[in-house]
């Protein structure tokens, strides 16, 4: 995704448009409890968009039940997400973020 399409907002601007829980997860890299998210068992056809900037991220045809308690996808829409190395908390994992607004979308665990 090119820089001209990126979304940059201050924390106050994000807080004004996101719920406290959305802000905690998307902007502060929080985690919702496994099995509690509304999209974990969601099976409708369509496109999953970023909860912050509404950028299209994943097609429902790439969603699968990983058994982990969070939505899982085997492929993203081209250039929709970025992968970042994350060694926080003593774990080796890959953080997935929205390419457009850098919101936290989850992790891939190795």
C-alpha positions, -999 to 999 in steps of 0.1 A, spaced: 0 0 0 15 33 -10 21 61 15 -4 83 -3 -31 59 8 -20 56 44 -41 68 73 -23 87 101 -42 99 132 -32 109 167 -43 87 196 -69 113 205 -83 111 169 -84 73 171 -101 75 205 -128 97 191 -138 72 164 -131 38 181 -147 22 211 -124 18 242 -121 -19 234 -113 -13 197 -87 13 207 -71 -11 232 -68 -40 207 -62 -21 174 -40 8 186 -25 -5 219 -18 -41 205 -42 -56 230 -58 -91 228 -94 -101 232 -100 -133 251 -101 -163 228 -135 -173 217 -151 -140 225 -148 -120 193 -178 -117 171 -159 -128 140 -144 -160 154 -173 -182 143 -186 -157 117 -193 -176 84 -209 -151 61 -194 -146 27 -177 -112 20 -147 -92 29 -133 -85 63 -122 -49 68 -99 -32 92 -118 -22 124 -101 12 124 -98 25 89 -122 1 70 -95 -10 45 -103 -44 30 -80 -71 45 -93 -106 39 -118 -124 18 -141 -149 36 -129 -176 12 -96 -175 30 -110 -179 65 -106 -212 84 -112 -226 118 -78 -229 134 -92 -239 168 -73 -211 185 -103 -190 194 -96 -161 170 -104 -157 133 -77 -172 111 -70 -166 74 -46 -184 52 -41 -154 29 -47 -116 29 -58 -94 1 -26 -84 -17 -7 -56 1 -35 -53 27 -14 -64 57 22 -62 69 41 -87 90 63 -74 118 87 -94 140 75 -94 176 96 -109 204 77 -92 233 66 -112 263 94 -137 257 77 -152 226 88 -154 191 59 -144 169 48 -123 140 25 -94 144 0 -87 116 -9 -50 111 -31 -32 86 -9 -17 58 -31 14 56 -33 25 92 -8 1 111 -36 -11 134 -29 -44 152 -48 -73 137 -33 -102 156 -3 -126 157 11 -156 139 28 -179 165 57 -200 155 
